[in-house]
């Protein structure tokens, strides 16, 4: 056995990319709590508290509000594989990488996938989506609210009413937006929403909060299938085609989280403690106050970047509060800038994917890192690195612009 491995001791980093971010210390403390059994009354009590807390975060009365053990992609896949029957038509408005991901997962669910696209940096109008719904006649509309690949936030408020009129189930991936941008599950008519902890919610990757409307739960229940070994005479299969995943079968996961506590998996205790603390902290601050905080620091970063003379990417009218796209100047190597930021300042910023790879930096102000000191440190470091590499900026202009913004609003 190799005995040369040292204890885990990661370097100090300020994570100012598009996620993950530095977890709130209160969340890290909650994660360090001792494990308890999955059916211990204390554990099932915490599970019930998680459901109640996330109803507040999702702005919903949905009873089916719970966690999927896995990263945010696990939440997406659990909803799609449980809701999509082979052959179902789905419509996906694609305005960045994560719209393409929804298409990918839907195809693996054997859906008939239809997509519409706009150039990266833009979003869809409600009319564009309704026109496509009329043409395709899908069973489900699959959307992304905030796509970090482009930093754009798709307006959703009008889409629920469109889906109701056309008898379409309405899902959105709110991984990167929940907690930092308005999202009204019930008021906007959403049937399913999934998220992750590692962005505005201020926790670690590995847990996916989800919420499901009654119509979505009914659609999933029609595919019910309880596995042998835990099945009793009281269990009945649904009259629709079974869900083609065991781990992501939301019917069985709902039974595990519900009064029956029907065994499915062993709940990830430390991850549940983290998710509970994320939601508790959001409730303590106030959801609206937290969204306003993300908006304040996101706009301060924007003012600082503009003060530095850099150009931003995309339509700023639809920019997410918590991530900013910055066009990489031709005079510098974007990867070299990120390398010096990380090595000399301990600050991480991101690049992007696909058509934006090497063309855009993505800088995040989210969760625990949506703070004035984080914004000012990042602007200071970026300005210093750019000047070091020969791109001359007016010294201090970025920080002054951010300070001015804070002075006007604080």
Long-range contacts (C-beta under 8 A, 24 or more apart in sequence): 11-346, 12-346, 13-342, 13-346, 13-347, 13-348, 14-345, 14-346, 14-347, 14-348, 14-369, 14-374, 14-377, 14-378, 15-348, 15-364, 15-369, 16-347, 16-348, 16-349, 16-363, 16-364, 16-365, 16-369, 16-374, 16-378, 17-348, 17-349, 17-350, 17-362, 17-363, 17-364, 18-148, 18-151, 18-176, 18-199, 18-323, 18-350, 18-362, 18-364, 19-148, 19-176, 19-198, 19-199, 19-364, 19-366, 20-198, 20-199, 20-204, 20-205, 21-198, 21-199, 21-202, 21-364, 21-366, 21-367, 21-368, 21-369, 22-367, 22-368, 22-369, 23-202, 23-203, 23-204, 23-274, 23-367, 23-368, 24-202, 24-203, 24-277, 24-278, 24-281, 24-367, 24-368, 25-368, 26-277, 26-281, 27-202, 27-203, 27-204, 27-274, 27-277, 27-278, 27-281, 29-277, 30-273, 30-274, 30-276, 30-277, 31-204, 31-270, 31-271, 31-273, 31-274, 31-277, 32-270, 33-270, 33-273, 35-269, 35-270, 36-269, 38-266, 38-267, 38-269, 39-261, 43-267, 43-269, 44-261, 46-272, 46-273, 46-276, 47-257, 47-267, 47-272, 49-276, 50-272, 50-275, 50-276, 50-279, 51-257, 53-276, 53-279, 53-280, 53-283, 54-209, 54-211, 54-275, 54-279, 55-211, 56-279, 56-282, 56-283, 56-287, 57-178, 57-179, 57-201, 57-209, 57-279, 57-282, 57-283, 57-287, 58-178, 58-183, 58-185, 58-193, 58-209, 58-211, 59-183, 59-184, 59-185, 59-186, 59-187, 59-287, 60-185, 60-186, 60-211, 61-186, 62-185, 62-186, 62-211, 62-212, 62-213, 62-214, 63-217, 64-211, 64-212, 64-213, 64-216, 64-217, 64-254, 65-209, 65-210, 65-211, 65-212, 66-209, 66-210, 66-253, 66-254, 66-257, 67-207, 67-208, 67-209, 67-210, 67-271, 67-272, 67-275, 68-194, 68-207, 68-208, 68-209, 68-210, 68-248, 68-253, 69-206, 69-207, 69-208, 69-265, 69-267, 69-268, 69-271, 70-206, 70-207, 70-208, 71-196, 71-205, 71-206, 71-207, 71-208, 72-173, 72-175, 72-194, 72-195, 72-196, 72-198, 72-205, 72-208, 73-101, 73-208, 74-208, 74-248, 75-175, 75-194, 75-195, 75-196, 75-208, 75-209, 75-210, 76-101, 76-102, 76-105, 76-173, 76-175, 76-194, 76-208, 77-105, 77-245, 77-248, 78-194, 78-208, 78-210, 78-245, 78-248, 78-250, 78-253, 79-171, 79-192, 79-194, 79-210, 79-212, 79-250, 80-105, 80-106, 80-109, 80-142, 80-171, 81-105, 81-108, 81-109, 81-243, 81-244, 81-245, 81-248, 81-249, 82-220, 82-223, 82-243, 82-245, 82-248, 82-249, 82-250, 82-251, 83-140, 83-169, 83-171, 83-192, 83-216, 83-219, 83-220, 84-109, 84-110, 84-111, 84-139, 84-140, 85-223, 85-240, 85-241, 86-110, 86-111, 86-241, 86-244, 87-111, 87-112, 88-112, 88-138, 88-139, 88-140, 89-114, 89-136, 89-137, 89-138, 89-139, 89-140, 90-114, 90-138, 90-139, 90-140, 90-141, 90-142, 91-115, 91-116, 91-129, 91-132, 91-133, 91-136, 91-138, 91-140, 91-141, 91-142, 91-168, 92-116, 92-142, 92-143, 93-117, 93-118, 93-124, 93-128, 93-129, 93-132, 93-141, 93-143, 93-154, 94-118, 95-120, 95-122, 95-123, 95-124, 95-144, 95-147, 95-150, 95-152, 95-154, 96-120, 96-144, 96-147, 96-148, 96-149, 96-150, 96-152, 97-147, 97-149, 97-150, 97-353, 97-354, 98-144, 98-147, 98-148, 98-149, 98-173, 98-175, 98-176, 99-143, 99-144, 99-147, 102-142, 102-143, 102-144, 102-173, 106-142, 109-244, 111-140, 114-138, 120-149, 120-150, 120-314, 120-354, 120-355, 120-356, 121-150, 121-152, 121-313, 121-314, 121-315, 121-325, 122-152, 122-314, 122-315, 122-318, 123-152, 123-153, 123-154, 123-155, 123-315, 123-318, 124-154, 126-155, 126-158, 126-159, 126-162, 129-159, 129-162, 130-162, 130-166, 133-162, 133-163, 133-166, 133-168, 134-166, 137-166, 138-168, 139-168, 139-169, 140-168, 140-169, 140-170, 140-171, 141-168, 141-169, 141-170, 141-171, 142-171, 142-172, 142-173, 143-170, 143-171, 143-172, 143-173, 144-172, 144-173, 145-172, 145-173, 145-174, 145-176, 145-177, 145-178, 145-181, 145-183, 146-174, 146-175, 146-176, 146-177, 146-181, 146-320, 146-322, 146-323, 147-176, 148-176, 148-199, 148-320, 148-323, 148-362, 148-364, 149-352, 149-353, 149-354, 149-356, 150-313, 150-314, 150-325, 150-352, 150-356, 151-313, 151-314, 151-319, 151-320, 151-323, 151-324, 151-325, 151-362, 152-314, 152-315, 152-318, 152-319, 152-320, 153-177, 153-181, 153-318, 153-319, 153-320, 153-321, 154-318, 155-318, 156-183, 156-188, 156-190, 157-184, 157-187, 157-188, 159-188, 159-189, 160-188, 160-189, 160-190, 161-189, 163-189, 163-191, 164-189, 169-215, 169-216, 169-219, 175-199, 176-200, 176-320, 176-322, 176-323, 177-320, 177-322, 178-209, 179-282, 179-287, 179-290, 179-291, 179-294, 179-367, 180-290, 180-291, 180-294, 180-320, 180-321, 180-322, 180-366, 180-367, 180-370, 181-291, 181-294, 181-320, 181-321, 181-322, 182-291, 185-211, 185-213, 191-215, 191-216, 192-216, 197-274, 197-275, 197-278, 199-322, 199-364, 199-366, 199-367, 200-290, 200-294, 200-322, 200-366, 200-367, 200-370, 201-278, 201-279, 201-282, 201-367, 202-278, 202-281, 202-282, 202-367, 202-368, 203-274, 203-275, 203-277, 203-278, 203-367, 204-271, 204-274, 206-268, 206-271, 207-268, 207-271, 207-272, 207-274, 207-275, 209-275, 209-279, 212-250, 217-254, 220-250, 220-251, 220-254, 221-251, 223-251, 224-251, 225-249, 225-251, 226-252, 226-255, 226-262, 227-252, 230-262, 230-263, 291-321, 293-370, 294-321, 294-322, 294-365, 294-366, 294-370, 295-321, 296-370, 296-406, 296-409, 296-410, 297-365, 297-370, 297-371, 297-372, 297-374, 297-375, 298-322, 298-323, 298-324, 298-365, 298-370, 299-405, 300-365, 300-372, 300-375, 300-402, 300-405, 300-406, 301-363, 301-365, 301-375, 301-378, 301-379, 301-402, 303-401, 303-402, 303-404, 303-405, 304-375, 304-379, 304-398, 304-399, 304-401, 304-402, 304-405, 305-363, 305-379, 305-398, 306-401, 307-397, 307-398, 307-400, 307-401, 307-402, 308-379, 308-382, 308-383, 308-386, 308-393, 308-394, 308-397, 308-398, 308-401, 309-393, 309-394, 309-397, 313-356, 313-360, 321-365, 322-364, 322-365, 322-366, 322-370, 323-362, 323-363, 323-364, 323-365, 323-366, 324-362, 324-363, 324-364, 324-365, 325-352, 325-356, 325-360, 325-361, 325-362, 326-360, 326-361, 326-362, 326-363, 327-359, 327-360, 328-358, 328-359, 328-360, 328-361, 329-386, 329-391, 331-389, 331-390, 331-391, 332-386, 332-389, 332-390, 332-391, 333-389, 334-358, 334-359, 334-361, 336-389, 337-361, 337-382, 337-385, 337-386, 337-389, 340-385, 340-388, 340-389, 341-381, 341-382, 341-385, 344-381, 344-385, 345-377, 345-381, 345-384, 345-385, 347-377, 347-378, 347-381, 349-378, 349-382, 372-406, 375-402, 376-402, 376-403
